[in-house]
Amino acid sequence: MTYEVDGNEKARFTPESGFNLVGIDPFGTRGSQLYLIEHFERYQDALSAKKSRKNQDEYLILYPEA
């Protein structure tokens, strides 16, 4: 499945420092598909949190700092 995330929406979820773990709502309207799960300062912590999510139907992205 392909998602076209709006550039403005992506910019809102790109942190100034650290990493944001962001989910994608495949049924959301354009411009409101992303939702913040948690912010992390370290990549290892963000990656670990992403891997530990139990819902296999959840689509996740890690956005690094700008």
Contact map, one row per residue, 1 for C-alpha under 8 A:
111000000000000000000000000000000000000000000000000000000000000000
111100000000000000000000000000000000000000000000000000000000000000
111110000000000000000000010000000000000000000000000000000000000000
011111000000000000000000000001000000000000000000000000000000000000
001111101100000000000000000001101100000000000000000000000000000000
000111111100000000000000000001100000000000000000000000000000000000
000011111110000000000000000000000000000000000000000000000000000000
000001111111000000000000000000100000000000000000000000000000000000
000011111111100000000000000000110100000000000000000000000000000000
000011111111110000000000000000000100000000000000000000000000000000
000000111111110000000000000000000000000000000000000000000000000000
000000011111111000000000000000000000000000000000000000000000000000
000000001111111000010100000000000101000000000000000000000000001000
000000000111111100110000000000000000000000000000000000000000001111
000000000001111111110000000000000000000000000000000000000000001111
000000000000011111000000000000000000000000000000000000000000000011
000000000000001111100000000000000000000010000000000000000000000111
000000000000001111110000000000000000001111100000000000000000000110
000000000000011011111000000000000000001111100100000000000000011110
000000000000111001111100000000000001111100000100000000000000011100
000000000000000000111110000000000001111100000100010000000001111000
000000000000100000011111000000000111110000000000000000000001111000
000000000000000000001111100000000111100000000000000000000111100000
000000000000000000000111110000001110000000000000000000000111100000
000000000000000000000011111100001110000000000000000000000010000000
001000000000000000000001111100001000000000000000000000000000000000
000000000000000000000000111110001000000000000000000000000000000000
000000000000000000000000111111011000000000000000000000000000000000
000000000000000000000000001111111000000000000000000000000000000000
000111000000000000000000000111111000000000000000000000000000000000
000011011000000000000000000011111100000000000000000000000000000000
000000001000000000000000000111111110000000000000000000000000000000
000010000000000000000001111111111110000000000000000000000000000000
000010001100100000000111100000111111000000000000000000000000000000
000000000000000000000111100000011111100000000000000000000000000000
000000000000100000011110000000000111111000000000000000000000000000
000000000000000000011110000000000011111000000000000000000000000000
000000000000000000011100000000000001111100000000000000000000000000
000000000000000001111000000000000001111110000100000000000000000000
000000000000000001111000000000000000011111101100000000000000000000
000000000000000011100000000000000000001111101100000000000000000000
000000000000000001100000000000000000000111111100000000000000000000
000000000000000001100000000000000000000111111110000000000000000000
000000000000000000000000000000000000000001111111000000000000000000
000000000000000000000000000000000000000111111111100000000000000000
000000000000000000111000000000000000001111111111110000000000010000
000000000000000000000000000000000000000000111111111000000000010000
000000000000000000000000000000000000000000011111111100000000000000
000000000000000000000000000000000000000000001111111110000000000000
000000000000000000001000000000000000000000000111111110000001000000
000000000000000000000000000000000000000000000011111110000000000000
000000000000000000000000000000000000000000000001111111000000000000
000000000000000000000000000000000000000000000000111111110000000000
000000000000000000000000000000000000000000000000000111110000000000
000000000000000000000000000000000000000000000000000011111100000000
000000000000000000000000000000000000000000000000000011111100000000
000000000000000000000000000000000000000000000000000000111110000000
000000000000000000000011000000000000000000000000000000111111000000
000000000000000000000011100000000000000000000000000000001111100000
000000000000000000001111000000000000000000000000010000000111110000
000000000000000000001111000000000000000000000000000000000011111000
000000000000000000111100000000000000000000000110000000000001111100
000000000000111000111100000000000000000000000000000000000000111110
000000000000011011110000000000000000000000000000000000000000011111
000000000000011111100000000000000000000000000000000000000000001111
000000000000011110000000000000000000000000000000000000000000000111
